Amino acid sequence: VASDNILILISFWSLSNLILVLLMMHKFQWAAAKHSGVLAIKTFVLGLVFLSAGTGLLAYKSGTMSLHLIVENSESLSASTRMIPLFFILLAAFTQSGGWPFHGWLISSLNSPTPVSAFMHAGLVNGGGLLIARFAPIFFHESLILNILFILAVITLILGGIWKLLQSDIKRMLACSTMTQMGFMMMQ
């Protein structure tokens, strides 16, 4: 997320998700972990499509692959030129962070071995929040997108909190708690 080049950002975003899925599925004899990995990879590919579309549109309209220059020149873009890519980036962030309606992979990830799910819940799900922070100067120009982000974050927070209260398994509680925390992070 710290990269200034869009291609490097997308490449390492993809690589980190691939490594996560491989860790989730490293015990091939565990059918539940395998199914969780398949669900995660489907969600991550969808997020990659969103991220590629959003950053690609911004790069095309700005004429540069440098995130610094895109952010710096974002005020010169029209509102509609900013809104569509930002909406795609918002969706990419929610797929990574297990936000509603892309939370299924996060909840099912508890089928992975405990060290893998701990690594994932403590680290990689934060990528969505970091992505929003990286593009924050552009998001600040579009109040409609910020409102959509806030509403999706509130829904994620509330659903994660309610679902956590309904769980009896500690790993399911952790997954729902992570979902709640990601909703809170996105609200901020």
C-alpha positions in Angstrom: 0.0 0.0 0.0 3.0 2.3 0.5 4.1 2.0 -3.1 3.9 5.0 -5.3 3.5 3.0 -8.4 0.0 1.5 -9.2 1.5 -1.6 -10.9 3.6 -2.4 -7.8 0.7 -1.8 -5.5 -1.6 -4.2 -7.5 1.2 -6.8 -7.8 2.0 -6.9 -4.1 -1.7 -6.7 -3.2 -2.2 -9.8 -5.3 0.8 -11.5 -3.9 -0.1 -11.0 -0.3 -3.6 -12.3 -0.9 -2.2 -15.3 -2.8 0.1 -16.1 0.1 -2.8 -15.8 2.6 -4.9 -18.2 0.6 -2.1 -20.7 0.3 -1.6 -20.5 4.1 -5.3 -21.0 4.6 -5.3 -24.1 2.4 -1.9 -25.6 3.3 -3.6 -28.5 5.0 -5.3 -30.0 1.9 -6.7 -32.8 4.0 -8.9 -30.3 5.8 -11.9 -29.9 3.5 -13.3 -27.0 5.4 -10.0 -25.1 5.1 -9.9 -25.8 1.4 -13.4 -24.5 0.9 -12.5 -21.4 3.0 -9.5 -20.8 0.7 -11.6 -21.1 -2.4 -14.1 -18.6 -1.0 -11.3 -16.2 -0.1 -9.6 -16.4 -3.5 -12.9 -15.7 -5.2 -13.4 -12.7 -3.0 -9.8 -11.5 -3.4 -10.0 -11.8 -7.2 -13.2 -9.7 -7.2 -11.4 -7.2 -5.0 -8.4 -7.2 -7.4 -10.8 -6.5 -10.3 -12.2 -3.5 -8.3 -8.8 -2.3 -7.3 -7.4 -2.6 -10.9 -10.5 -0.8 -12.3 -10.4 2.0 -9.8 -6.6 2.7 -10.0 -6.6 2.1 -13.7 -9.3 4.7 -14.3 -7.4 7.2 -12.1 -4.2 6.5 -13.9 -5.8 6.8 -17.3 -7.5 10.1 -16.5 -4.4 11.5 -14.7 -2.0 10.2 -17.3 0.4 8.8 -14.7 1.0 5.6 -12.7 2.4 7.6 -9.7 -0.1 7.6 -6.8 1.6 10.8 -5.5 0.9 12.6 -8.8 -2.6 11.2 -9.1 -3.5 12.4 -5.6 -1.8 15.8 -6.2 -3.7 16.3 -9.5 -7.0 14.9 -8.3 -8.7 18.3 -7.9 -8.3 18.9 -11.7 -10.4 15.8 -12.4 -14.2 16.1 -12.7 -16.4 14.8 -9.9 -17.7 11.9 -12.0 -14.1 11.0 -13.1 -13.2 10.7 -9.4 -16.4 9.1 -8.1 -16.4 5.9 -10.2 -12.8 5.0 -9.5 -13.2 5.8 -5.8 -16.3 3.6 -5.6 -14.2 0.7 -7.1 -11.4 1.4 -4.6 -13.9 1.4 -1.7 -15.3 -2.0 -2.9 -11.7 -3.3 -3.1 -11.1 -2.2 0.5 -14.2 -3.9 1.7 -13.3 -7.2 0.0 -9.9 -7.1 1.7 -11.2 -6.2 5.1 -14.1 -8.6 5.2 -16.6 -5.8 5.2 -20.3 -6.3 4.4 -21.3 -7.6 1.9 -17.9 -9.3 1.3 -17.6 -10.7 4.8 -18.2 -14.4 3.9 -14.5 -15.2 3.4 -13.6 -13.7 6.8 -16.2 -15.6 8.7 -15.2 -18.9 7.0 -11.5 -18.3 7.4 -11.8 -19.6 10.9 -11.6 -23.1 9.3 -7.9 -22.4 8.8 -5.2 -23.5 11.3 -5.2 -21.1 14.3 -1.8 -19.4 13.5 -3.0 -18.6 10.0 -6.3 -17.1 11.1 -4.4 -15.1 13.9 -2.0 -13.8 11.3 -4.8 -12.9 9.0 -7.1 -11.3 11.7 -4.2 -9.3 13.1 -2.7 -8.1 9.9 -3.8 -8.6 6.3 -7.4 -7.5 6.8 -6.1 -4.1 7.7 -5.1 -3.7 4.1 -8.5 -2.3 3.2 -8.2 0.5 5.8 -4.7 1.3 4.6 -6.0 1.5 1.0 -8.7 4.0 2.0 -6.1 6.0 3.9 -3.8 5.9 0.9 -6.5 7.5 -1.3 -8.0 9.7 1.4 -7.0 13.0 -0.2 -9.1 12.1 -3.2 -11.9 10.7 -1.1 -12.1 14.0 0.7 -13.3 15.7 -2.5 -16.4 13.4 -2.8 -18.8 13.5 0.1 -21.2 11.1 -1.6 -18.5 8.4 -1.7 -17.6 9.2 2.0 -21.2 8.8 2.9 -21.4 5.4 1.2 -18.2 4.4 2.9 -19.6 5.4 6.3 -23.0 3.6 5.7 -21.3 0.3 4.6 -18.9 0.6 7.6 -21.8 1.1 10.1 -23.6 -1.9 8.6 -20.4 -4.0 8.9 -19.8 -2.8 12.5 -23.4 -3.6 13.6 -23.7 -7.0 11.8 -20.3 -8.1 13.1 -21.2 -7.1 16.7 -24.5 -8.8 16.6 -23.1 -12.0 15.0 -20.3 -12.0 17.6 -22.8 -12.1 20.4 -24.6 -15.1 18.8 -21.5 -17.2 18.6 -20.4 -19.9 21.0 -17.1 -20.8 19.3 -14.1 -18.6 20.2 -12.7 -18.6 16.6 -16.1 -17.5 15.2 -16.2 -14.8 17.8 -12.8 -13.6 16.7 -13.9 -13.5 13.1 -17.0 -11.5 13.9 -15.0 -9.2 16.2 -12.5 -8.6 13.4 -15.4 -7.7 11.2 -16.7 -5.2 13.8 -13.2 -3.7 14.2 -12.9 -3.3 10.4 -16.2 -1.6 10.3 -15.1 0.8 13.0 -11.8 1.4 11.2 -13.6 2.2 7.9 -16.0 4.6 9.8 -13.0 6.5 11.1 
